[in-house]
Amino acid sequence: MAPDPATTDASSEATTASSGAPAGVDRRAALRARHHRAIVDAAAALMAEKGGSRFTVDELAARADVARRTVFNHFASLDDVVVEVCEDVLGAVVDALGASAAAPGTDRATPLDDLTAALRGTDLVGPMASLTRALGGGANEPTPRVTTMVVRAFTHLAERLVAETTRRHPHVDPLEIELLVGALMAGLMVIQRRWWAATGAADDDASRRVWAALLDGLVERTRAGWATRA
């Protein structure tokens, strides 16, 4: 007979908790991290299979091979799990920013140059279209639930971008970086709605052209500033 996930989880937690040594603490942290990753990966797989985020806690726990209560030890709700899946997808922008730092001959003088290169060099249309279907958005505009999810995901993305950009530009005032990233994230949420309305959140070349034009407009307006004439 296969072991019950709840019993397995409880036994694992008890074993790691019983040790006061640093090694025991490390094992417990590693177990928690493994469970967390398993839950997020399982949610992403279920979203892909079902074409949406309508799955139950029991389905998620079974796919992640953890107890039902373990899901709630890591996330307050299923929506929180879905938001983290969204963050993983949008995190491609942060990964692109980090990769650009290691690119030979890279010399981007300003944080805006870095952020612009990351945004332009990352295919966000595919992930956005996938998330649109997964979150159950309409053909021409997001539902309130989708809007809430997008705002939460972009907010967390902004935090990661601020940290990475600050690391790359230690001599720039951190407030300036926060203001820049905040302005770009707010702009991205605006053009994401325009892109959605114009394309129905399609994943094709025409949709990518629309997104590229909207992104170019956002970048150029950010670069020129708002005091100049549009």
N, C-alpha and C positions, 0 to 999 in steps of 0.2 A: 504494500500500500504506500502511495506517495505521501510524504509528510505534509501536514497542514501548514500553509504559509504563515498563519497566525502563530502557531506553535514554534515554527522555525524562526520567525522574526523575534518572538519573545525570548527564545533560547539564546539567539545571537546577541540580543541587546543585554541580556542578563550576564552572559559570559564576558562581554566587553566591559560592562559596568562594574563587575566584581573585582576587577584589577585596578589597583590604585597606581600602578606603575605607568610611566609615560607610554610604554609600548601598548598597554591596554587602552589608553586614551586614544592613541593613534589608530588602533584597530577599530575602535568605536566610530571615530571620525570617518575612517575609510568606508566602514559599513554604511554609515549614513549617506555619504557621498554617492556610494554605489546604488543605494535605493533611490536616491533623488534622481540620478541620471536614468535609471531604469524606468521610473515613472514618466519622465519627460519623453524619453524615446518611445515608450509604449503609447503615449498620447499622440505623438506625431504619426506613428504607424496607424493607429485607429482613425485619425483624421484623414489620412491618405486613403485608407480602405473604404471608409464610409462616405467620403466626399463631404465631410462636415464634422462638427464637434459634438454631435449628439450621441454620446456614449455614456454609459453608467459608470459609477465608481467601481462596481463589481467587475465590469468588463475591463476597466483600466487596471485594477489590482491583479486580475487573472493574467492579463497580457504582460504586466511587469513582474509577475511571479512574487508578489508581496501580499501581505495581509491588507484587508480593507482599511483597517485602522492606521496602517503605515502610510497610506496615501494622505490621510488627514493629519498625520504627524508632520508632513512636509508642506501641505497646501491646505488653505482654509476652504477652498471650493474648487470645483472642476474648472471654473473660469480662470482661476489663478494658474492652473496647469496649462491651459490653452494659451494664456498670455506668455508664459515662459517659452512655449513652443514658438510663438510669434517672435519673441526676443531672439531666440536662436537663429531664426531665419534672417531677421533684420541685422543680427550681429555680423553678417557678412560685410557690412560697411566698415565696422571696426576692424575686422580681419584684414580688409583691403587697405585700410589706413596703416596698420602695423606692417603689412607686407611692403607697402611703398617705402617704408623707412629703410628696409633692407635692400631695396633695388639699387643696383650699381649706378653710380652717377646721378642719383636723385638729389636735387637741390631745390627744394621748394621753400622760398624765403618766409612765407607767412602761413599762419594757421588756415586762412581761407584757401590758399593754394592746396594745402594738404587735404582739407575736407572736400574741396571741389574735385580733386583727383580721385578720391575714394568714392564719392557719390557717382561720378561719371564712369568710373571703371568697374562698377558693380552692377550686375543685372538684378535690379529690384522688381522688374515687371513680372518675371516668372514667379518669384516668391509672393508678391502682392496678389497676383491672380489666384494662386493656390490658396492663400489665406482667405481671400474673398469667398471662394467656394466653401472652404472649411468652416468659416464663421457664419455662413448662411446669408450673405448680403444679397440685396436685390439687383436687378439688371442695371439700373442707372444711378442708384444712390445707396449708401450704406444704411443698414438698420441702426437704431440706437445702440444695440448690443455691440455691433461691429465698431461703431464710432468709439465706444468706451474702450474696447479692446485695443484699437489702433492707438488711441491717446496713451494708454498705459504702456504699450510696447514702445512707442516713440519716446516717451518720457524716460524709460529705462535705457533706451539706446542713447539718448542724449547724455545721460550720466556716464556711460562708458566712453562716449566720444570726448567728453570733457576731460576725463582722466587720461586717455591716450594722447590727446592733443597737448595737454599740459605737460606730459612727460616728454613729448617731442620738442616742445618750445618752452623750456624752463625760464627763459628770460622775458617772456611775454606776461603781462599782468594777468593773473588767473581770472579776474573779473571780466576782462576783455574776451577771454576764451569762452567763458560761460555765456556772455551776452551773444557772441557770434554763434555758438552752437544752438542756443535757445532760439535765435532768429531763424536759423536754417531749419530747425526741427518744426517750428511753427509753420514756416513756409512749405515744408514737405507735406504736412498734414493738409494744407490748403490745396496744393497742386495734386495731391493724391485723390481728393474728391473731384477735382476737375478732370483728372485722367479717367477716373471711374465713370463719370457722367458721359465723357466723350467716347469711351471704348467699351463700356460694359464690363470692364475689368478683364478684357481678353488677353490671352497670352500669345501674341503673334507679332510680326514685324511692324505692322501698322500701329499697333498699340505701343510698341517701343519707340517709334518715331514721335508719337504724341507725347510720351513721357520725356523723351530727350529734349523736345522743344520747350516743354514746361519747366524742366530742370534748368535749361540754359537761361530761361527768363528769370528764374529765381536767383541763380548765381549772379547774373549780370546786374540785377537790381540790388542785390546785397552788396556787390562790389562798388557800384556807383553811389549807393546811399539814397536816402529818401528825400533829401533836400533838393536834389536835382529834378528836373522835369522828366516825367516818364515818357 
